[in-house]
Each structure stands twice: as C-alpha cells, then as structure tokens.
Amino acid sequence: MVAETTNQKEPTISWMDTPPRSPLLRHYSAKMIAGMPWLDKLSAPLQKWTNSLFGSPKTPEYRIKDFLAGVWFGHPLHPVLVTIPIGAWTSAMVFDLAWLANEDDDGMAWSADMMIWLGLAGAAGSAATGIANWVDTDGQEQRTGMLHALLNGSVTVLNLSSALLRATGQRKTAITLAGTAYALTIYSSYIGGELAYSNAIGVNRVIPEAGSDEYVAVLDESELVPGKLTRVDAAGMPAVLLKDGSTIHAIAATCSHLGGPLDEGSYEDGVVYCPWHNSGFRMCDGKVVNSPAVYSQPTFAVRVRNGKIELRRLEHA
C-alpha cells in the first residue's frame, strides 16, 4: 500500500465541498458553483425572509408551505409542475422553427405564442413549490438551489420579454430571446437533477432501510421510560419507541425528509418533531403533520412477549 502525502501548509478541504471527479460535466459544474460564494449572500436573506413568511409548524400560515411542499400530494409537488414550463417552451420552440420555415403560417405563430404564455404560468407555480423545498437546505445544496433559482428567473424574464415582443410584431427578436432562454433551461434542469438525484433533496430517506416481516425483540419492556423517545434497532432498521399510558407506538427513526434522528427530537401532543428541520409525524400512525417532510414514516406492529418489546414492520416507505 502506498501512503498518500499532502502539503501540510495547504488547508484541508471537506469532501462535502469537493466536486466529483467524473464525468467532466459534473466536475466542472460543481467546481463552478463552489467558486460562487456570492450566492450565499443572496440565499441567506432570502431563506430568512421565506422562513418568516411561512412561520413555524404550529402557525396557520405554515399550511401554505405544507401545501406547496406537497404534504397533501404524497410527494414533492415541484417535479410535477416543472413539466409545464419545460414542455410548453419545448413546444414553443418547435412551433417557432416551423414558423421560420414558413413565415406566412399564422397558426404556428399563434401556437408558439400560447405555449410561451402557458410556460410562464407554469413557471410561477414551479417557483413557489421549488422555494418550499429549497428553504430547508444548507451548505452546497443551498448554493446550488440558489443558482438554479437565478437561472430559472432569467429564463422567465427572457420568455416574458419574448412574449411581449411577439405582441408588438418583433417575432424574430422574440424567437432569439426564447431560444436563449431554452438553452439556459437545459442547464438549469441539469442543476435541478443534481439537487434531486445527487443531493437527494425531496427523496424519501427511509425507503432504503430494511426492517423485518417477522417480529424481532428490540428492548426489555422495563427499560422503556414512559413519554421518552427511545431509539432501537429492528432488524437493521432504526425505530423510535414511545410509551403513552399502556400503549407503545413505534415508527421509523430516520426522518423521511433529510434523514434526521427522530429519537433526538421533541414530542408533544402525539407528534414527534425532527430536530433538524421540524418535520412533524404522528407517533400513532407515522402520518406527516407538517412539512418539510412529505413522506410518512413507516410504522411497526408492536407486541410484548416474555418481557420483551417486539416489532414487525408494517408497510413500504
């Protein structure tokens, strides 16, 4: 084995801030974003303002965030809505190209104009749902999300300008702007893919965990303190127990939002709150009470036999 030598005078860089080596597109894209610390100066006040707008999980206005995040929908709403502007502006580009081939085709011109406006409407919904997912990020993910938002904002401004120019008869200039916007859309979509698939923002963090189809002993009943969140291992899957009177509840201990340890959170009125971002889940059935989580926690059947608490996983994440 060959030992790796480093220059002791060079500062150590965390792996979290080190771009992937391959492929080159990911490497240079991540390196570019890492070299944009000015994005943090934009994202910090925006995140603070957005959090103040949404309020805390126990306030009525927080329900707006729950709606935008997709709690009612069962998974994040943002990926659904982004298909509207991307699809509409793709169609607009096709219609514009057809019009350029035959500038007397008013039908193609009208169709392209309608698709530009449809995309703008969809962009508004995409932005609102996107910020509801982004507001709970930090570090490199927060910076990447800020760049994603700035690119999308630029795309929206360019397409709005294109729509207005079309109304004044300056169609070729409008098509140029729309084409530029579409090129930015491609890269912005790539950034969005990095957030979703590389950084796992909005991904269910519980689904890879196992659990057992059979009851497994996890703890002596005498060791479970009433009202205290207690972490146990259920055949390789972390679970959190809570004894309420004579009833013992058990749900997955890994928060479905970003993997926070629910056993280190707080418990109030039947709800456990994640210590990282305050996602709330009902202990009795794992249901999401408030965002940023949108996926319910898997639950366990609980029984006590021979003084041992036993758990069996009940459903898919």
C-alpha positions in Angstrom: 0.0 0.0 0.0 1.3 3.4 -0.9 0.9 6.2 1.6 -0.5 9.4 0.3 1.4 12.6 1.1 -0.1 16.0 1.4 1.3 19.5 1.8 0.8 20.3 5.4 0.6 24.0 4.7 -2.5 23.5 2.5 -5.8 23.8 4.3 -7.9 20.6 4.4 -11.0 20.7 2.2 -14.0 18.7 3.4 -15.3 16.1 1.0 -18.6 17.9 1.1 -17.0 20.8 -0.7 -15.0 18.6 -3.2 -16.6 18.2 -6.7 -17.0 14.7 -8.1 -14.1 13.7 -10.4 -16.2 12.4 -13.2 -17.9 12.9 -15.6 -16.3 16.2 -16.5 -19.7 17.9 -16.8 -20.5 17.2 -13.2 -16.9 18.0 -12.1 -16.8 21.5 -13.7 -20.3 22.3 -12.9 -19.8 21.6 -9.2 -16.5 23.4 -9.3 -18.1 26.5 -10.8 -20.8 26.5 -8.1 -18.2 26.1 -5.4 -16.5 29.1 -6.7 -19.6 31.3 -6.3 -19.6 32.3 -2.6 -21.6 35.4 -3.6 -24.6 33.0 -4.0 -24.6 32.6 -0.2 -25.0 36.3 0.3 -28.2 36.1 -1.8 -29.6 32.9 -0.3 -29.1 33.7 3.4 -31.5 36.7 3.4 -33.9 35.0 1.0 -34.1 31.9 3.2 -34.6 34.1 6.3 -37.4 36.1 4.7 -39.1 32.9 3.4 -39.0 31.2 6.8 -40.5 34.3 8.4 -43.2 34.3 5.7 -44.1 30.6 6.2 -43.9 30.9 10.0 -43.4 27.9 12.3 -45.1 24.5 12.1 -47.7 25.3 14.6 -48.9 28.6 12.9 -51.8 28.8 10.4 -49.6 30.3 7.7 -47.3 27.3 7.7 -50.1 25.4 6.0 -49.2 27.3 2.8 -45.8 25.7 3.0 -47.3 22.3 3.6 -49.4 22.7 0.5 -46.5 23.9 -1.7 -44.2 21.2 -0.4 -46.7 18.5 -1.4 -47.8 17.1 2.0 -51.3 16.6 0.6 -49.9 15.1 -2.6 -47.8 12.4 -1.1 -44.5 13.5 -2.6 -42.9 16.8 -3.6 -45.2 18.9 -5.9 -42.3 20.7 -7.6 -41.3 17.9 -10.0 -44.8 17.7 -11.3 -45.2 21.4 -12.0 -41.8 21.9 -13.7 -43.1 19.7 -16.6 -45.5 22.5 -17.6 -42.9 25.3 -18.5 -40.4 22.8 -19.9 -43.0 21.1 -22.0 -44.6 24.4 -23.1 -41.4 26.1 -24.0 -40.2 23.0 -25.9 -43.4 23.1 -27.9 -43.0 26.8 -28.5 -39.5 26.2 -29.9 -40.9 23.6 -32.3 -43.7 26.0 -33.5 -41.2 28.8 -33.8 -38.9 26.7 -36.1 -42.0 25.7 -38.1 -42.9 29.4 -38.5 -39.4 30.3 -39.6 -39.7 27.8 -42.3 -42.9 29.4 -43.5 -43.5 32.9 -42.1 -47.0 33.1 -43.6 -48.2 30.3 -41.2 -50.2 32.3 -38.7 -51.3 29.1 -37.0 -47.8 28.2 -36.0 -47.1 31.8 -34.8 -50.3 31.7 -32.6 -49.4 28.3 -31.2 -45.9 29.3 -30.3 -47.2 32.5 -28.5 -49.8 30.4 -26.5 -47.1 28.0 -25.4 -44.8 30.8 -24.2 -47.6 32.2 -22.0 -48.6 28.7 -20.7 -44.9 28.2 -19.8 -44.9 31.5 -17.9 -48.0 30.4 -15.9 -46.4 27.1 -15.1 -43.1 28.8 -14.1 -44.9 30.7 -11.3 -46.2 27.5 -9.8 -42.8 25.8 -10.2 -41.0 28.7 -8.5 -43.4 28.7 -5.5 -43.1 24.9 -4.9 -39.4 24.9 -5.5 -38.7 27.5 -2.8 -40.8 25.5 -0.4 -38.3 22.6 -0.9 -35.2 24.8 -1.0 -35.8 26.8 2.1 -34.7 23.9 4.4 -31.4 23.2 2.6 -28.0 24.5 3.7 -24.4 24.4 2.5 -23.6 23.3 -1.1 -27.3 22.3 -1.7 -28.5 25.7 -0.7 -26.0 27.4 -3.0 -26.8 25.1 -5.9 -30.5 25.7 -5.4 -29.9 29.5 -5.4 -28.1 29.2 -8.8 -31.0 27.0 -10.0 -33.4 29.7 -9.0 -31.4 32.5 -10.6 -31.2 30.6 -13.9 -34.9 29.9 -13.8 -35.6 33.6 -13.0 -33.5 34.6 -16.0 -35.3 32.2 -18.2 -38.7 33.6 -17.1 -37.6 37.2 -17.8 -36.3 36.2 -21.2 -39.5 34.4 -22.1 -41.7 37.2 -20.8 -39.8 39.6 -22.9 -40.2 37.3 -25.8 -44.0 37.2 -25.3 -44.2 41.0 -25.2 -42.1 41.3 -28.3 -44.3 38.9 -30.2 -47.3 41.1 -29.3 -45.6 44.0 -31.0 -44.7 42.1 -34.1 -41.0 41.7 -33.4 -41.2 38.0 -33.8 -37.6 37.1 -34.9 -36.1 39.0 -32.0 -38.6 37.3 -29.7 -37.6 33.9 -31.1 -33.9 34.7 -30.4 -34.7 35.5 -26.8 -36.8 32.4 -26.4 -34.0 30.3 -27.9 -31.5 31.8 -25.4 -34.0 31.0 -22.6 -34.3 27.4 -23.7 -30.5 26.9 -23.6 -30.5 28.2 -20.0 -33.4 25.9 -19.2 -31.4 22.9 -20.3 -28.6 23.7 -17.9 -30.9 24.8 -15.1 -32.7 21.4 -15.5 -29.4 19.7 -15.1 -28.8 21.6 -11.9 -32.2 20.6 -10.7 -31.3 17.0 -11.4 -28.2 17.3 -9.3 -30.3 18.5 -6.4 -32.8 15.7 -6.7 -30.6 12.7 -7.6 -27.1 13.6 -6.4 -28.1 15.6 -3.3 -31.3 13.6 -2.7 -33.4 16.8 -1.9 -37.0 15.7 -1.8 -36.1 12.0 -1.8 -37.6 9.6 0.7 -34.8 8.9 3.1 -36.5 5.9 4.7 -37.1 3.7 1.7 -33.6 2.1 1.5 -33.9 0.7 5.1 -34.9 -2.8 5.7 -37.0 -4.0 8.7 -38.4 -7.4 9.2 -41.6 -9.2 8.2 -41.4 -11.2 11.4 -41.5 -9.9 15.0 -38.0 -9.2 16.4 -37.1 -8.3 20.0 -35.7 -4.8 20.4 -35.8 -3.9 24.1 -36.8 -5.0 27.6 -40.2 -3.5 28.4 -38.8 -2.4 31.8 -36.2 -0.2 30.1 -38.8 1.8 28.1 -39.4 5.1 30.0 -43.0 6.4 29.5 -43.1 9.6 27.4 -39.4 9.3 26.4 -38.4 8.8 22.7 -36.2 5.8 22.6 -34.2 4.5 19.7 -33.9 0.8 18.9 -32.8 -1.4 16.1 -35.4 -3.5 14.4 -33.5 -6.0 12.2 -31.3 -3.3 10.7 -33.9 -0.5 10.6 -33.7 2.2 13.3 -37.1 2.7 15.1 -38.2 5.1 17.7 -40.4 3.9 20.5 -42.8 5.9 22.7 -44.9 4.6 25.6 -48.1 6.5 26.1 -50.0 5.1 29.0 -50.4 1.4 28.3 -49.8 1.8 24.5 -46.4 1.6 22.8 -46.0 3.3 19.5 -43.2 2.6 17.0 -42.2 4.4 13.8 -39.1 4.6 11.7 -36.4 6.7 13.5 -34.9 8.1 10.3 -36.8 11.3 9.2 -38.0 10.8 5.6 -37.1 14.4 4.8 -33.3 14.5 5.2 -32.5 11.6 7.5 -32.7 13.4 10.9 -32.8 11.2 14.0 -36.4 11.5 15.3 -35.4 10.0 18.7 -33.3 13.2 19.3 -36.3 15.4 18.5 -39.2 16.6 20.7 -42.6 15.0 21.4 -45.8 17.0 22.0 -49.5 16.1 21.8 -48.9 12.8 20.0 -46.5 14.3 17.5 -42.7 13.8 17.2 -40.7 16.7 15.6 -37.4 16.1 13.8 -34.6 18.0 15.5 -33.1 19.1 12.1 -36.0 20.9 10.3 -39.1 20.4 12.5 -40.9 17.9 10.3 -43.8 16.6 12.4 -45.1 13.0 12.4 -47.9 11.3 14.4 -46.5 8.6 16.6 -49.7 6.5 16.3 -49.5 6.0 12.5 -46.4 7.9 11.1 -48.5 10.4 9.2 -47.0 13.7 8.2 -48.4 16.5 10.3 -46.3 19.3 8.8 -43.6 19.8 6.2 -40.8 19.9 5.1 -41.3 16.1 5.1 -43.9 14.9 2.6 -43.4 11.1 3.1 -45.0 9.4 6.1 -42.8 7.4 8.4 -43.1 3.6 8.2 -44.8 2.1 11.2 -44.4 -1.1 13.2 -46.7 -3.6 14.8 -45.8 -3.8 18.5 -46.2 -6.6 20.9 -44.8 -7.5 24.3 -43.8 -11.1 24.9 -41.8 -12.6 27.8 -41.0 -9.1 29.0 -39.5 -8.1 25.6 -40.9 -5.4 23.2 -41.1 -6.9 19.7 -41.5 -5.0 16.4 -42.6 -6.0 12.9 -42.5 -3.6 10.0 -46.0 -2.9 8.6 -45.7 -1.1 5.3 -43.5 0.2 2.5 -42.0 3.6 2.9 
